[in-house]
Amino acid sequence: MAITSFRAGEAISAGQAIYVSSVGLIFKASSLTQDQASVAGIAIDSGVTGDLIRVNSDAIYNSYSGLTPGNIRYLSATTSGLLVSYTVWASGYNLTSSGCYLEPVGRAITSSGLAIEIGKPQFIVK
């Protein structure tokens, strides 16, 4: 299991997908740009700008609810840091004007557990 700690560049909640900026701070991941869609992991802790936050990058995160085992969770096309089903991602994608990145983050193994399996973001153009 890889747990690393980073300084927050903004307020982050436990369970949100994050990316690491070019200056080493973490922010909520976003599907709008390749850098922001390159998820580094899931925040274990909540915190505000400047706080040290632990990040889980390759193990099971067990603090979700309502997951369907076997389903992949993707970075939301509309809400930074949020993980959603493919159907919800596609609905958000339809709201974009030029497209966005599809980023698989993990597979549900229980109703509350996500095995983090970060993929490579793929730009889906409209």
C-alpha positions in Angstrom: 0.0 0.0 0.0 1.4 3.4 -0.9 0.4 6.3 1.3 2.0 9.6 0.7 1.5 13.0 2.2 1.1 16.3 0.4 0.3 19.9 1.2 -3.2 21.0 0.1 -3.5 23.8 -2.4 -7.2 24.1 -1.6 -9.8 22.6 0.7 -10.0 18.9 0.1 -12.3 16.3 1.7 -11.5 12.7 2.4 -12.6 10.5 -0.5 -11.9 13.0 -3.2 -9.7 12.2 -6.1 -6.7 14.5 -6.2 -3.8 15.5 -8.6 -0.4 16.9 -7.8 0.3 20.3 -9.3 3.6 21.4 -10.9 4.6 23.0 -7.5 3.9 19.8 -5.5 0.6 20.9 -3.9 -2.6 18.7 -4.3 -5.9 19.9 -5.7 -9.2 18.2 -6.5 -8.8 16.4 -9.8 -10.8 17.7 -12.8 -11.6 16.2 -16.1 -11.0 19.5 -18.0 -7.2 19.3 -18.6 -4.8 16.4 -18.9 -2.7 17.5 -15.9 -5.8 17.9 -13.6 -7.2 14.6 -14.9 -4.0 12.7 -14.0 -5.3 11.4 -10.7 -2.6 10.7 -8.1 -4.9 9.0 -5.6 -7.7 9.4 -3.1 -7.5 11.8 -0.1 -7.5 9.9 3.2 -7.8 13.1 5.3 -9.8 16.3 4.9 -8.1 19.6 5.2 -7.7 23.2 4.0 -5.0 25.0 2.1 -1.6 24.3 3.6 -2.7 21.2 5.6 -0.8 18.0 5.2 -3.1 15.4 3.7 -2.4 11.7 3.3 -3.2 10.2 -0.1 -3.9 6.5 -1.0 -2.6 5.8 -4.5 -2.8 2.0 -4.9 -4.8 0.2 -2.2 -8.3 -0.2 -1.1 -10.2 2.9 0.2 -13.1 1.8 2.4 -15.0 4.9 3.3 -17.5 5.2 0.4 -21.1 4.0 0.4 -23.5 2.8 -2.2 -20.9 1.3 -4.6 -21.9 -1.7 -6.8 -19.1 -4.3 -6.6 -17.4 -4.8 -9.9 -18.3 -1.3 -11.3 -15.5 1.1 -12.3 -15.6 4.6 -10.9 -14.5 7.5 -13.0 -13.5 11.1 -12.3 -16.6 13.2 -12.7 -16.9 15.3 -15.9 -18.7 18.1 -13.9 -17.6 18.1 -10.3 -13.9 18.2 -9.3 -12.7 15.4 -7.0 -15.9 13.4 -7.3 -15.9 9.7 -8.5 -19.0 8.5 -10.5 -20.3 5.7 -12.6 -19.8 5.7 -16.3 -23.4 6.6 -16.9 -23.0 9.7 -14.7 -19.7 10.6 -16.4 -21.4 10.4 -19.8 -24.2 12.7 -18.7 -21.6 15.2 -17.5 -19.7 14.8 -20.8 -22.8 15.7 -22.7 -22.8 19.1 -20.9 -19.3 20.0 -22.1 -18.8 22.0 -25.2 -15.6 20.4 -26.6 -15.2 17.2 -24.5 -13.2 16.2 -21.4 -11.0 13.4 -20.1 -12.3 10.0 -19.1 -10.2 8.8 -16.2 -10.8 5.4 -14.5 -9.8 5.6 -10.9 -10.8 2.3 -9.3 -13.1 -0.7 -9.2 -15.7 -1.2 -6.4 -15.0 -4.4 -4.4 -17.7 -3.9 -1.8 -20.5 -1.4 -1.3 -18.0 0.8 0.6 -14.6 -0.3 -0.8 -12.8 0.9 -3.9 -9.7 -0.8 -5.2 -7.7 2.1 -6.5 -6.6 1.3 -10.1 -5.7 4.6 -11.7 -5.7 4.5 -15.4 -4.4 7.0 -18.0 -6.8 9.9 -18.8 -8.2 9.7 -22.3 -9.5 12.8 -24.0 -13.0 12.2 -25.5 -13.6 14.9 -28.1 -17.1 16.0 -29.1 
